[in-house]
Amino acid sequence: MYSLLAICLYNVWVLINLLLDFDLIQRLVARCKKYRPSITIRMVRKSYERWLLNLCENVGA
């Protein structure tokens, strides 16, 4: 329980530090707009759909 509390407090601390440094956030957003992931959410969703359909087909009723 204390570990979870420590992790949450640390994450809040990091978030506050990022929010206070607005220039850093603007630079990160500009960099992220240029970033193109090689694996997209659509690819993951399609893969999950195929896996789920195969799983349902293999279950005998």
FENKA-V857206 format. One record per residue. RES is the residue in three letters. BURIAL is 1 if it has 9 or more other C-alpha atoms within 8 Angstrom, else 0. D_FIRST is the distance of its C-alpha to the first C-alpha in whole Angstrom. Layout:
res=RES burial=BURIAL d_first=D_FIRST
res=RES burial=BURIAL d_first=D_FIRST
This chain:
res=MET burial=0 d_first=0
res=TYR burial=0 d_first=4
res=SER burial=0 d_first=5
res=LEU burial=0 d_first=5
res=LEU burial=0 d_first=6
res=ALA burial=0 d_first=9
res=ILE burial=0 d_first=10
res=CYS burial=0 d_first=11
res=LEU burial=0 d_first=12
res=TYR burial=0 d_first=14
res=ASN burial=0 d_first=16
res=VAL burial=0 d_first=17
res=TRP burial=0 d_first=18
res=VAL burial=0 d_first=20
res=LEU burial=0 d_first=21
res=ILE burial=0 d_first=23
res=ASN burial=0 d_first=25
res=LEU burial=1 d_first=26
res=LEU burial=0 d_first=27
res=LEU burial=0 d_first=29
res=ASP burial=0 d_first=31
res=PHE burial=0 d_first=33
res=ASP burial=0 d_first=35
res=LEU burial=0 d_first=33
res=ILE burial=1 d_first=32
res=GLN burial=0 d_first=35
res=ARG burial=0 d_first=36
res=LEU burial=0 d_first=33
res=VAL burial=0 d_first=34
res=ALA burial=0 d_first=38
res=ARG burial=0 d_first=37
res=CYS burial=0 d_first=35
res=LYS burial=0 d_first=38
res=LYS burial=0 d_first=40
res=TYR burial=0 d_first=37
res=ARG burial=0 d_first=38
res=PRO burial=0 d_first=36
res=SER burial=0 d_first=37
res=ILE burial=0 d_first=35
res=THR burial=0 d_first=35
res=ILE burial=0 d_first=33
res=ARG burial=0 d_first=36
res=MET burial=0 d_first=37
res=VAL burial=1 d_first=33
res=ARG burial=0 d_first=34
res=LYS burial=0 d_first=37
res=SER burial=0 d_first=36
res=TYR burial=0 d_first=33
res=GLU burial=0 d_first=36
res=ARG burial=0 d_first=38
res=TRP burial=0 d_first=36
res=LEU burial=0 d_first=35
res=LEU burial=0 d_first=39
res=ASN burial=0 d_first=40
res=LEU burial=0 d_first=37
res=CYS burial=0 d_first=38
res=GLU burial=0 d_first=42
res=ASN burial=0 d_first=41
res=VAL burial=0 d_first=40
res=GLY burial=0 d_first=43
res=ALA burial=0 d_first=43
